[in-house]
Amino acid sequence: MAQFITLKPIIYTKQLSETVAFYTTVLGFECAAFEESWGWASLKKDNVEIMAAYPNEHIPFSEPAFTGSLYISTDNVDALWEQWKDSCKVCYEIETFEYGMREFAIYDNNGYLLQFGQEIN
């Protein structure tokens, strides 16, 4: 049986340069690749990779939309909260949940929901 190796979400945006700037300057990602002629960029931080791209011409697109979130596990959720709480649009503030996770959620420049969590022992 085949194994899954990794998941690399692609978020669609018509503001590619602004998205690269948000992820690199605000969230501390590295822009690993930026191909303006393709309308595509790869953003990496530690073991997380998110790709951003202009919408594929075969997919209807009027504005960014996603019915879920991108959930990123971290080893220091409180430090990230302190770093970003005043520079990002907050969905919900940092909280410890009964299911054993301490987490918060913010929106990126496109309105995509990013959740950051840490397992609490």
C-alpha positions in Angstrom: 0.0 0.0 0.0 1.3 3.5 -0.9 2.3 5.9 2.0 1.4 9.5 2.2 4.6 11.5 2.5 3.5 15.1 3.1 0.6 17.6 2.7 1.3 20.9 1.0 -1.8 23.0 0.8 -2.2 25.5 -2.0 -4.1 28.7 -1.1 -5.5 30.6 -4.1 -5.1 34.4 -4.2 -5.1 37.2 -6.6 -2.7 39.1 -4.3 0.3 36.8 -4.6 3.0 39.4 -3.7 1.0 40.6 -0.7 0.5 37.0 0.5 4.2 36.3 0.2 4.9 39.5 2.2 2.4 38.6 4.9 3.8 35.1 5.4 7.4 36.2 5.4 7.3 39.5 7.3 4.5 38.8 9.8 4.6 35.0 10.3 8.3 34.4 9.7 8.1 32.0 6.8 10.8 31.8 4.1 9.9 32.3 0.5 11.5 29.1 -0.9 10.3 29.8 -4.5 8.5 32.6 -6.3 7.6 32.2 -9.9 5.7 35.3 -10.9 5.2 34.1 -14.5 3.5 31.0 -13.1 1.6 32.9 -10.5 3.0 30.6 -7.7 5.1 30.7 -4.6 6.3 28.3 -2.0 6.5 29.4 1.7 8.3 27.3 4.3 8.8 27.5 8.0 10.4 24.5 9.8 8.4 21.5 8.7 5.5 23.4 7.3 5.1 24.3 3.6 2.2 26.4 2.2 2.0 27.2 -1.5 0.2 30.3 -2.8 -1.0 30.6 -6.3 -3.2 32.5 -8.7 -6.4 30.6 -9.2 -6.3 27.9 -11.9 -8.2 29.0 -15.0 -10.3 25.9 -14.8 -11.6 26.7 -11.3 -14.2 29.5 -10.7 -12.7 32.1 -8.3 -14.1 35.4 -7.2 -12.5 35.6 -3.8 -10.5 33.5 -1.3 -12.8 30.9 0.3 -12.1 27.8 2.4 -14.6 26.1 4.6 -11.9 24.8 7.0 -8.6 26.0 8.5 -5.0 25.3 8.2 -4.0 23.9 11.6 -0.3 24.2 12.5 1.1 22.4 15.6 3.8 24.2 17.5 6.0 23.7 20.5 5.5 27.2 21.9 2.0 28.5 21.1 2.2 31.2 23.8 5.2 32.8 22.2 3.5 32.8 18.8 0.4 34.4 20.4 2.4 37.1 22.0 4.3 37.8 18.7 1.2 38.0 16.5 -1.8 39.0 18.6 -1.4 42.7 17.8 -0.3 42.4 14.2 -2.9 40.0 12.8 -6.7 39.8 12.6 -7.6 37.4 15.5 -10.4 34.9 15.1 -10.1 33.6 18.7 -7.6 34.4 21.4 -5.3 31.9 23.0 -7.2 29.3 25.2 -6.7 25.9 26.7 -9.4 23.5 25.6 -10.7 20.5 27.4 -9.4 18.2 24.7 -5.8 18.9 25.7 -4.8 21.6 23.3 -3.8 25.2 23.9 -4.5 27.2 20.7 -5.5 30.4 19.0 -6.6 31.4 15.5 -5.8 34.3 13.2 -6.6 35.2 9.6 -4.0 35.8 6.9 -4.2 38.7 4.5 -6.6 36.8 2.2 -9.0 35.8 5.0 -7.8 32.2 5.3 -8.1 30.9 8.9 -4.8 29.7 10.5 -5.0 27.9 13.8 -1.9 27.3 15.9 -2.0 24.7 18.7 0.2 22.9 21.2 -0.7 19.7 23.1 -0.8 20.3 26.8 0.3 17.4 29.0 
